[in-house]
């Protein structure tokens, strides 16, 4: 992840990470409006827009995100892990293991805190 000159973040994901983030965004988007805002800081329409941008069908593997959009990605990972409490529920709905979502969320925070941002 890199910080751009204008204060945004350039996020690069593997295809597998991209698919997982997309599914977490869609899962959060399927909440009602108030729940989506509480869980992720974004309403359903911004979640849908971000999901479309980060969709595996987009053909992209790197995106420039605002700090708010990066927060939404992080928050949807954490939301999905906590809402889909069992490993089985998470894997059935998201298609990946909870540890993968936790690891990606942790990588985001470590890069922000640890100077991993170029």
C-alpha positions, 0 to 999 in steps of 0.5 A: 500500500502506498500513500499518494501525494494527495493523501489517498492510498494505493491499495494492491490486492492479490486476486484472492484478496480482491475476491474476499474484500468484494464478498465482505463489501457485498455482505455489508451492503446487504445490511439495512442502511442504518446498520451498514453505516454503524458497521462500516461508516458507509451507507449501502450505496457507497458500499455498492459503489466500492464493491463495483470498483473492487469487483474481481470482474473489474480487471483491476488489482490496484485502486486509489482509495480515499482514507474513508474508502480504505476505512470502509474496506477495513471495517467490512473485513472486521464486520464480516469476521465478527458477524459471521461468528463461526468459521463455517458461516464465514466460509459459506458466505464469504468463500474464504477463511476468517484468518484470511480476512483478519490477516488482511485487516492486520496488514492494513493497520500494520502498514499504516502504523509501521511505515509500510506506506511508501 
